[in-house]
Amino acid sequence: MTAADFQALLPFMCVAAAAVIVMLVISFYRNQTLSAILTLAGLLVALASLPIAWSHAPRAIPPLLRVDSFALVHLALLLVGTVAVTVFSQRYLEKYRMERGEFYILLLLSALGALILAAADHFVAFFLGLELLSVSLYVMVGYIFVKEKALEAAVKYLFLAGLTSALLLFGLALIYAALGSMEFSALAAAVAGAPDGLSPFLVAGMLLVFAGAAFKLSVVPFHLWTPDIYQGAPAPVTAFLATVSKGCVVAVLLRFFAPLDPASQTGLFSALAAVAGASMIVGNLLALLQDNLKRILAYSSIAHFGYILVAFLAGGENGPAAATFYLVTYFAATLIAFGVIGYLSPTDQEADTVADYRGLFWRRPGSAALLSIAIFSLLGLPLTAGFMGKFFLVAAGAAAGLWPLLIILTVSATLGIFYYLRIIIAMYSGEGRKSEGRTADAPFAPTSATVLVLLAVLLIVIGIAPEPLLAFIQAATTLAP
Amino acid sequence: MGTALLIAIFLPFAALVILPLAGRVLGPRVGWLALVFPVISAGIIINLALGTESFGQQTVAYTWVPVLGVELSFLVDGLSLFYGLVVSVMGVLITFYAANYLDGHYEFHGRFYAYLMLFMAAMLGTVFANHLVLLFIFWELTGISSFLLIGFLHGEKKSRYGARMALLVTGITGLVLMAGLLLLGIVAGEFSMAALLTAPPTDVPVGLLGGAFLLVAIGSFGKSAQFPFHFWLPNAMAAPTPVSAYLHSATMVKLGVFMVARVYPIFVDLEWWTPLLVAIGFLTMALAAVLAILSHDLKAILAYSTVSQLGFLIGFYGMGGLGGTHYDLLHVVNHVFFKGCLFMVVGIVDHATHTRDLRQLGGLGRRMPLLAVIALLSAASMAGLPGTLGFLSKEYMLKDAFYFAEAGADWRAWYPLALIVLASVLKVAFSIRLFWGIFGGAASPAVKEHFHHPGLLIQLPPLLLAACCLVFGFAPGAIAAFSETLAVGGLHLPGAPEIKLWHGVTRELITSMAIVAAGAVIFALGAATAWRWARIPLPLQFDTGFEAGVERLPKAALNLSRFLRDNKPLDYIPVIGLFLVVFLGGYFAYHWERFEVFDDFSFQEGFHYLRSFVVLLILLAVIGVVALPRWTTQLLSISIVGFLVTFYFVLFRAPDLAMTQILVESATLLLVLLLLSRFPRSAELGERRSPFSPLRKAVNLIVAVGIGGCVGLFSFLTSRQKVDDFAGLWFLERTVPDAKGTNAVNTILVDFRGLDTLFEIAVLVIAVLGAIGLLMRYRRSRQEYAEGALGASGFSVKGVRRRQ
């Protein structure tokens, strides 16, 4: 390894070092706030090191990782997401009197797994990254172990994630059997070398790999865990699950499937299209039933990743860019939503039913405004980032001629109006200033308030002037097949 | 021109920030401050209109999102200027009216005017937008701001329902419109409205263009409350009256009409243009007129009559396919004048008497003579009595319908005329009823009880509009000149026939007079029976049906969720397994010959007695796991499987694998035994009260066997793949030349993978330090110490007791 390799790997090493440092510090001095500060510092240094890594991109660190502009854009996104989760966690854990720092080790390790996935160029990196991400998450989901719901969620997540990890591993083994190599580039070579058709083992393996990834993305039929785990996990962990742990999988899938041409792999891609279509329909329809905000967001996330799969299937020049841009908008909105939920939750129980939010505007106008912006963006209202994301996505899909999926997207997205509107109406209804719902009264910590407001501003700014970010992402995320 | 237009459109957005803040200080008086915004916009647009020439077209473009090809571009031509004028000038009048209307009884004035300005900006953006995507964005923004305005009195359930219904209908049809606009843009390869209008797409597939038209038409029908979406408009009347007057008569609901006029040159040659627009438009016109005569609430009557008029306008453009259009602006402007005026009058009446029910009103003529005159003029224009603008509108309406009927091939061409006559008769009837019901007769008890006098200022805007009805009715030349100036290429034809007040005794005049007479008769009949029969029958209550549908949607979703085994944790794994078996098994079944299953396969070659015996034992143990009743025995069976696998590895001479396997097996067995022994008895027995049904057992069996079969099959097939490139071979080859060592394992550890070894050692050190961290508890508090080893201290959580 050369010095340039090390510089390209700086973001990873910062996060890994932060995890080790937090662990060592905990050995001698236990303090939740200190751990949070160290974590935050590590993440920020990692973010600051991105330009250094950028100057060496694209750089393959053989054989495991590939640090290129695509990876770095996703790294930035994942790091920002983790920063937000760290900030939200600090006050949340304090509220539950979980004043121990171990949570942050798990968070950092999980984030490291996500970073590795975003830059993975090899099956080993793929699997290691995914497991590092998942194993830490099992514990994080059940971290507030005094809550039975959290424990239940952790157990469910463990079982299902274990099962799908096995599938993924089996898929990787099949691909290895077909290719004799574990590098992603071998796949591209195989595709280029076999224009008349890929080895059936390869295709079956890809299907299984997709199944393993689909579990993390919680798309149909691997979505069943989502609502239960979203609801049971602590709000900051749900935020992490909903954003970072899904975003990195999108990144690795984009890279993994980039060499394949949808036109020649009709069987595989029609299976993926079926998954995408079913996710949009099921996610949006089942969200209608929910009275619980976290469950609504869970089902809507199923639909959102169905949308992202449309961009993924579109491929080509704009597919990866559209998926990445959509991820940015989805990250910001989702982080706000769960950040606010975490803050408004009183200690005894999470404030997560729609009834809890009745008349929120009259009690806490700031929180209600933040949540409204997030929900408007998730709904894809014009002049919010979500609209631009959906528009770019539809444009990419239209360019690829995915008409049936686009029709499903448009029709099912309209269902979003029903369930998102319920939350909005609940927040603004109520008789004057009388408090009705059950939410905490504690004011926001300045750090969280800053993060939340910045994210909300981002949503609006992207919604009005998406050009700089869009052009940047489009330039950075072209994946050479 | 560009900057001025941008100011006109975007300045009102500033009101979003300014007015709510100012509202806290100024209270109800903030309305006068809000007046600044529409005055500026109106001034700019009037100035632009004065500078425009007939059939002129100008665009103003700024880059916005070039990556997506979206521009901030605006189209200034006759049509956009006309609607821009309507929106901004009505904006001035409505704000003036609202400043008088919204008194201290209301709350949050600042927010109200902010929403109103947001709406005005969105409307101006929509009518001036040139880029199709920009058009859609502003279009949806009008829907959102109207949602906020309708739901402004959110304390009332009616407001919330009305707002929700309006948003759902216009929002969903808005998305349909977006699909249509995108399709149009993609098919034509052009997203600029100006370019599409000057050179309508010709050599494109008619099917796609027709599809785009259908989608755009549905979007327009939704916004303009055409059948079958007509029901939302009356429910939107829960809004404060200035909002109804502005949004739901003068401006927003005209957007559908605007859109049809806008895309007229693009789609008019389509076969479907005339049948679709004529059928829906005139059906809506007649249906809404019937509903209006069956209603008693003043605003409901006005709402239905608006729907009726919008239906006429849509149908009018539909008929235009035959002879080009003239005087569409006359019809629109006439409606803006009289309907805006009537809404304002109704608002004043509501304000003065606290009721809007015609059956409880009456005798206000002597108490409010000025208002009575205003109402008389505007109602006369609605009825189309000679001397008003409405009369002219009706003349030309009938003229076009006659022309259409004569030019048509068969009896179907008479459909518009028949429905126009029907609707007009009813319109005359409810116009008279409206006026007489409020102002005529003796004062009703409700009036006597509540009446208080309205101010003079609030009556100024309706007075102005009523005067316009009269003045332009007598001086049609002004309207003609106005139409001529604002003519648009493709939509209007040059050299429109002159508008005259008196054409001699023509069939139009005779029909018109007959309509008035018939309307008067219907009114007389209604008055004689005190309108007791007037009630909207259930099949026509589309809003009730819509609400029921909205409420039923969750039920459908519930059924789906049951079907998908959602929220049934026990089924999660079987569901995933089932899909997997279907996908993988299906793939294998479909492509089985490509797997070369039976190529050079010989059973004898791979056969081995001892291995086969072990496999048999493993199978037995697996059956034991499924069949044995107690968890201890099941656990033992599982570990037997594990140990037999170890043995299997040994038979393949893989001692390292066997070693690992045996360690893992022993450790997991011990751990699970330890854990389970500490579980409460209920866990041992299982939480499940009822055993699985036979069907369920069968499904489970199929899934289990399926997964096992798939995995086994694929493993077997892959093991027959010949891979000649082992990573190990490379190391064996290079160990002597590169690392100068003969033991490949040693050279891999210290040479080829030296850094990895270093990191491994580092990981070990870190793990040790981590373990120290785990073992070194922080000092327990006295209380925690007292709680003992089984208490909270075991988890080192302060103050949280374990639940018993």
Interface residues (C-beta under 8 A of the other chain):
Chain A: M1 V20 M23 L24 I26 S27 F28 R30 Y96 R97 M98 E99 R100 F145 V146 E148 K156 F159 L160 L163 T164 L167 F170 A173 L174 A177 A178 G180 S181 G197 P200 F201 V203 A204 L207 L208 A211 F215 P221 F222 L224 W225 P227 D228 G267 A271 V282 L285 L286 L288 L289 L381 P382 L383 F387 M388 F391 F392 V394 A395 A398 I407 T410 A413 T414 I417 F418 L421 I425 Y428 S429 E431 G432 A465 P466 E467 L470 A471 Q474
Chain B: T63 W64 V65 P66 V67 L68 V70 V133 F136 I137 F138 E140 L141 I144 G151 H154 G155 R160 R164 L167 L168 G171 I172 L175 M178 A179 L182 I186 V550 L553 P554 A556 A557 L558 L560 S561 L564 R565 D566 N567 P569 D571 Y572 I573 V575 I576 F579 L580 F583 L584 Y587 F588 Y590 H591 R594 F595 V711 F714 L717 T718 Q721 V723 D724 D725 L755 I766 L769 G770 I772 G773 M776 Y778 F795 S796 V797 K798 G799 V800 R802 R803
